[in-house]
Amino acid sequence: MNIIKRLPGLPVERTLGVISGRWKAVLLYTLLDGPQRTCELETRIAGISQKVLIEQLRVLEEHGMVSRQPSAGSSQGIEYLLTPLGESLRPILDSLIAWGAHHAKELDEVDRLLPCEAVVRDRVI
């Protein structure tokens, strides 16, 4: 399966194709905190199933946004981390968060916004 071949040709559509979906932006946002094991991501992200988590991580890996590496604390564990390409999304994710808040304000729907902490729990180190 080669997902990258199915991405649209227009740059803006390509960007949206890489980060759109229910969990991809949330995963990328969570991985901005640094490398994390699958079980940690599953614990931190409220509502994501292990099956969907693995699927989305694989898609993001295929798009070059994340990579897998052996876990530093375990000989059998795997950690996921942002690649430099994935890390380059940091300002874009920050802008999307700010624009989402602006959009809600303009439509008088600020009361419908959730803080990031409602979905992404703090990292326990």
C-alpha positions in Angstrom: 0.0 0.0 0.0 1.5 3.3 -1.1 -0.5 6.2 0.3 1.8 8.9 -0.9 0.9 8.2 -4.5 -2.7 9.1 -3.7 -2.0 12.5 -2.4 -3.4 15.4 -4.5 -1.1 17.5 -6.7 -2.0 20.9 -5.4 0.2 21.8 -2.5 -2.6 23.0 -0.2 -4.6 19.9 -0.9 -1.5 17.8 -0.3 -0.9 19.4 3.0 -4.5 18.8 4.1 -4.3 15.2 2.9 -1.3 14.6 5.1 -2.7 16.2 8.3 -6.4 15.8 7.9 -8.5 13.2 9.6 -9.7 12.7 13.1 -6.4 11.8 14.8 -3.4 12.8 12.6 -3.2 16.5 13.8 -3.7 15.3 17.4 -0.9 12.7 17.1 1.4 15.3 15.5 0.6 17.8 18.3 1.2 15.1 21.0 4.5 14.1 19.4 5.8 17.7 19.6 6.5 16.8 23.2 9.2 14.3 22.1 9.5 10.6 21.4 6.7 8.4 22.9 5.8 4.8 23.0 2.5 3.5 21.6 1.1 2.8 25.0 2.0 6.3 26.2 0.2 7.8 23.1 -2.8 5.6 23.7 -2.9 6.8 27.4 -2.4 10.5 26.5 -5.0 10.8 23.7 -8.5 10.4 25.0 -10.8 8.3 22.8 -8.3 6.8 20.4 -8.3 3.0 20.0 -5.1 1.1 19.7 -6.0 -0.1 16.2 -6.7 3.4 15.0 -3.6 4.7 16.7 -1.3 2.2 14.9 -3.0 2.8 11.6 -2.6 6.6 11.8 1.0 6.3 13.0 1.8 4.1 10.0 0.2 6.6 7.6 2.1 9.4 9.2 5.3 7.3 8.9 4.6 6.6 5.2 4.2 10.4 4.7 7.6 11.0 6.3 6.1 12.8 9.4 7.1 10.3 12.1 9.6 7.5 12.4 10.0 4.5 14.7 13.1 3.8 16.8 13.9 1.3 19.6 12.8 2.7 23.0 15.6 4.0 25.1 14.2 2.4 28.3 13.3 -1.0 26.9 15.0 -3.5 24.6 11.7 -4.5 23.0 9.8 -1.2 23.0 9.3 1.1 20.1 9.1 4.9 20.3 7.5 7.2 17.7 9.1 10.6 17.1 8.7 13.4 14.7 11.1 13.5 11.8 12.5 16.9 10.8 9.7 17.1 8.2 7.1 16.4 10.9 8.8 18.9 13.2 8.5 21.5 10.5 4.7 21.3 11.0 5.0 23.0 14.5 4.3 26.6 13.3 1.5 25.3 11.0 -0.2 23.4 13.9 0.2 26.5 16.1 -1.4 28.6 13.3 -4.2 26.1 12.9 -4.9 26.2 16.6 -5.0 30.1 16.6 -7.1 30.2 13.4 -9.6 27.7 14.9 -10.0 29.9 18.0 -10.4 33.0 15.7 -13.0 31.2 13.7 -15.0 30.2 16.8 -14.8 33.8 18.0 -16.0 35.2 14.7 -19.0 32.8 14.7 -19.7 33.5 18.4 -19.0 29.8 19.2 -16.1 30.3 21.7 -18.1 28.4 24.3 -17.9 25.3 22.0 -14.1 25.2 22.0 -12.3 22.5 24.0 -8.9 23.1 25.5 -6.2 20.7 24.1 -6.1 19.1 27.5 -9.6 17.8 27.0 -8.2 15.3 24.4 -4.4 15.3 25.0 -3.4 14.5 28.6 -0.2 15.8 30.1 2.8 13.7 29.7 3.9 11.7 32.7 7.7 11.5 32.8 
